[in-house]
């Protein structure tokens, strides 16, 4: 959890799953815990996350936690000397409480 703006009550979540533990629901559970922590402990209004457009599993993790895809950030990250596109997902506190 990274508090990106206290004034605007926004935070960003991120996670990395060890390659030996895919498909066990760990990332989904962790993302849910981070979202709950951000809204309940930090009184955030909006929490967002990004993921590589090719990472279908990470997109599913965010969608399972009721985050909505807001768009695509084109060539926003440079990895191994190659530009990567990212999807942007977010959830608002009132949506999460429903």
C-alpha positions as protocol buffer text, in pm:
chain_id: "A"
residue {
  index: 1
  type: UNK
  ca { x: 0 y: 0 z: 0 }
}
residue {
  index: 2
  type: UNK
  ca { x: 142 y: 332 z: -109 }
}
residue {
  index: 3
  type: UNK
  ca { x: -44 y: 646 z: -1 }
}
residue {
  index: 4
  type: UNK
  ca { x: -9 y: 855 z: -315 }
}
residue {
  index: 5
  type: UNK
  ca { x: -197 y: 1163 z: -193 }
}
residue {
  index: 6
  type: UNK
  ca { x: -316 y: 1229 z: 160 }
}
residue {
  index: 7
  type: UNK
  ca { x: -492 y: 1547 z: 44 }
}
residue {
  index: 8
  type: UNK
  ca { x: -686 y: 1358 z: -224 }
}
residue {
  index: 9
  type: UNK
  ca { x: -717 y: 1039 z: -15 }
}
residue {
  index: 10
  type: UNK
  ca { x: -569 y: 814 z: -284 }
}
residue {
  index: 11
  type: UNK
  ca { x: -359 y: 503 z: -250 }
}
residue {
  index: 12
  type: UNK
  ca { x: -200 y: 248 z: -480 }
}
residue {
  index: 13
  type: UNK
  ca { x: -171 y: -124 z: -416 }
}
residue {
  index: 14
  type: UNK
  ca { x: 83 y: -359 z: -566 }
}
residue {
  index: 15
  type: UNK
  ca { x: 193 y: -717 z: -513 }
}
residue {
  index: 16
  type: UNK
  ca { x: 429 y: -979 z: -650 }
}
residue {
  index: 17
  type: UNK
  ca { x: 359 y: -1351 z: -628 }
}
residue {
  index: 18
  type: UNK
  ca { x: 646 y: -1597 z: -608 }
}
residue {
  index: 19
  type: UNK
  ca { x: 646 y: -1810 z: -927 }
}
residue {
  index: 20
  type: UNK
  ca { x: 612 y: -2126 z: -718 }
}
residue {
  index: 21
  type: UNK
  ca { x: 270 y: -2024 z: -582 }
}
residue {
  index: 22
  type: UNK
  ca { x: 46 y: -1926 z: -876 }
}
residue {
  index: 23
  type: UNK
  ca { x: -327 y: -1999 z: -883 }
}
residue {
  index: 24
  type: UNK
  ca { x: -369 y: -2047 z: -507 }
}
residue {
  index: 25
  type: UNK
  ca { x: -568 y: -1727 z: -449 }
}
residue {
  index: 26
  type: UNK
  ca { x: -289 y: -1563 z: -249 }
}
residue {
  index: 27
  type: UNK
  ca { x: -273 y: -1246 z: -460 }
}
residue {
  index: 28
  type: UNK
  ca { x: -652 y: -1212 z: -458 }
}
residue {
  index: 29
  type: UNK
  ca { x: -660 y: -1242 z: -80 }
}
residue {
  index: 30
  type: UNK
  ca { x: -369 y: -1004 z: -33 }
}
residue {
  index: 31
  type: UNK
  ca { x: -516 y: -742 z: -269 }
}
residue {
  index: 32
  type: UNK
  ca { x: -843 y: -760 z: -75 }
}
residue {
  index: 33
  type: UNK
  ca { x: -659 y: -711 z: 253 }
}
residue {
  index: 34
  type: UNK
  ca { x: -468 y: -412 z: 114 }
}
residue {
  index: 35
  type: UNK
  ca { x: -790 y: -253 z: -11 }
}
residue {
  index: 36
  type: UNK
  ca { x: -960 y: -306 z: 326 }
}
residue {
  index: 37
  type: UNK
  ca { x: -655 y: -163 z: 505 }
}
residue {
  index: 38
  type: UNK
  ca { x: -652 y: 146 z: 283 }
}
residue {
  index: 39
  type: UNK
  ca { x: -1018 y: 225 z: 330 }
}
residue {
  index: 40
  type: UNK
  ca { x: -1050 y: 133 z: 699 }
}
residue {
  index: 41
  type: UNK
  ca { x: -714 y: 241 z: 842 }
}
residue {
  index: 42
  type: UNK
  ca { x: -618 y: 529 z: 613 }
}
residue {
  index: 43
  type: UNK
  ca { x: -965 y: 662 z: 531 }
}
residue {
  index: 44
  type: UNK
  ca { x: -886 y: 662 z: 158 }
}
residue {
  index: 45
  type: UNK
  ca { x: -1145 y: 755 z: -101 }
}
residue {
  index: 46
  type: UNK
  ca { x: -985 y: 586 z: -404 }
}
residue {
  index: 47
  type: UNK
  ca { x: -745 y: 295 z: -441 }
}
residue {
  index: 48
  type: UNK
  ca { x: -587 y: 203 z: -771 }
}
residue {
  index: 49
  type: UNK
  ca { x: -348 y: -50 z: -920 }
}
residue {
  index: 50
  type: UNK
  ca { x: -180 y: -110 z: -1251 }
}
residue {
  index: 51
  type: UNK
  ca { x: -78 y: -431 z: -1423 }
}
residue {
  index: 52
  type: UNK
  ca { x: 95 y: -531 z: -1744 }
}
residue {
  index: 53
  type: UNK
  ca { x: -166 y: -573 z: -2017 }
}
residue {
  index: 54
  type: UNK
  ca { x: -28 y: -923 z: -2083 }
}
residue {
  index: 55
  type: UNK
  ca { x: -75 y: -1031 z: -1720 }
}
residue {
  index: 56
  type: UNK
  ca { x: -422 y: -1185 z: -1737 }
}
residue {
  index: 57
  type: UNK
  ca { x: -389 y: -1336 z: -1388 }
}
residue {
  index: 58
  type: UNK
  ca { x: -321 y: -998 z: -1230 }
}
residue {
  index: 59
  type: UNK
  ca { x: -618 y: -843 z: -1413 }
}
residue {
  index: 60
  type: UNK
  ca { x: -835 y: -1120 z: -1269 }
}
residue {
  index: 61
  type: UNK
  ca { x: -703 y: -1054 z: -917 }
}
residue {
  index: 62
  type: UNK
  ca { x: -806 y: -690 z: -941 }
}
residue {
  index: 63
  type: UNK
  ca { x: -1145 y: -768 z: -1096 }
}
residue {
  index: 64
  type: UNK
  ca { x: -1219 y: -1028 z: -825 }
}
residue {
  index: 65
  type: UNK
  ca { x: -1171 y: -746 z: -576 }
}
residue {
  index: 66
  type: UNK
  ca { x: -1436 y: -534 z: -752 }
}
residue {
  index: 67
  type: UNK
  ca { x: -1182 y: -299 z: -907 }
}
residue {
  index: 68
  type: UNK
  ca { x: -1288 y: -155 z: -1242 }
}
residue {
  index: 69
  type: UNK
  ca { x: -1066 y: -116 z: -1545 }
}
residue {
  index: 70
  type: UNK
  ca { x: -1040 y: 258 z: -1611 }
}
residue {
  index: 71
  type: UNK
  ca { x: -813 y: 247 z: -1911 }
}
residue {
  index: 72
  type: UNK
  ca { x: -476 y: 168 z: -2061 }
}
residue {
  index: 73
  type: UNK
  ca { x: -155 y: 359 z: -1994 }
}
residue {
  index: 74
  type: UNK
  ca { x: 49 y: 331 z: -2313 }
}
residue {
  index: 75
  type: UNK
  ca { x: 422 y: 271 z: -2281 }
}
residue {
  index: 76
  type: UNK
  ca { x: 426 y: 387 z: -1920 }
}
residue {
  index: 77
  type: UNK
  ca { x: 694 y: 149 z: -1785 }
}
residue {
  index: 78
  type: UNK
  ca { x: 1035 y: 65 z: -1925 }
}
residue {
  index: 79
  type: UNK
  ca { x: 1125 y: -301 z: -1855 }
}
residue {
  index: 80
  type: UNK
  ca { x: 1439 y: -460 z: -1999 }
}
residue {
  index: 81
  type: UNK
  ca { x: 1479 y: -170 z: -2239 }
}
residue {
  index: 82
  type: UNK
  ca { x: 1129 y: -221 z: -2381 }
}
residue {
  index: 83
  type: UNK
  ca { x: 822 y: -8 z: -2320 }
}
residue {
  index: 84
  type: UNK
  ca { x: 526 y: -179 z: -2156 }
}
residue {
  index: 85
  type: UNK
  ca { x: 158 y: -86 z: -2153 }
}
residue {
  index: 86
  type: UNK
  ca { x: -38 y: -110 z: -1829 }
}
residue {
  index: 87
  type: UNK
  ca { x: -405 y: -137 z: -1742 }
}
residue {
  index: 88
  type: UNK
  ca { x: -528 y: 99 z: -1473 }
}
residue {
  index: 89
  type: UNK
  ca { x: -783 y: -38 z: -1224 }
}
residue {
  index: 90
  type: UNK
  ca { x: -951 y: 148 z: -937 }
}
residue {
  index: 91
  type: UNK
  ca { x: -1220 y: 124 z: -673 }
}
residue {
  index: 92
  type: UNK
  ca { x: -1387 y: 399 z: -472 }
}
residue {
  index: 93
  type: UNK
  ca { x: -1462 y: 362 z: -103 }
}
residue {
  index: 94
  type: UNK
  ca { x: -1845 y: 384 z: -149 }
}
residue {
  index: 95
  type: UNK
  ca { x: -1830 y: 110 z: -416 }
}
residue {
  index: 96
  type: UNK
  ca { x: -1624 y: -112 z: -185 }
}
residue {
  index: 97
  type: UNK
  ca { x: -1867 y: -65 z: 106 }
}
residue {
  index: 98
  type: UNK
  ca { x: -2165 y: -185 z: -106 }
}
